Amino acid sequence: MPQRTATIGSSVGLHARPAALFVQAATATGLAVTIAKSGGTPVDARSLLTVMSLGAVNGDKVVLEAEGENAQAKLDELATLLETDLDAA
């Protein structure tokens, strides 16, 4: 299963607006995407509540996984989104 590691770039981490933008993008991939803090249990990246429950803060590393057509390219796009300061967007 393709994986991609990203570092959270938003100053408030994956809370409120940054989490919502990420969940929308993960859902738009059409794939079952999971996200986990390094060493943590993966959760559904298409669920706002589970993404926010990770408690990922600025600078935390997260691991994304997905399987399906163009999974690696879609994970790269999601990782780029996570590494952006979405609070400034």
Secondary structure, DSSP 8 states (H G I E B T S, - for coil): --EEEEE--STT-SSHHHHHHHHHHHHHTTS--EEEETTS--EETT-HHHHHHT---TT-EEEEE--STTHHHHHHHHHHHHTS-TTT-
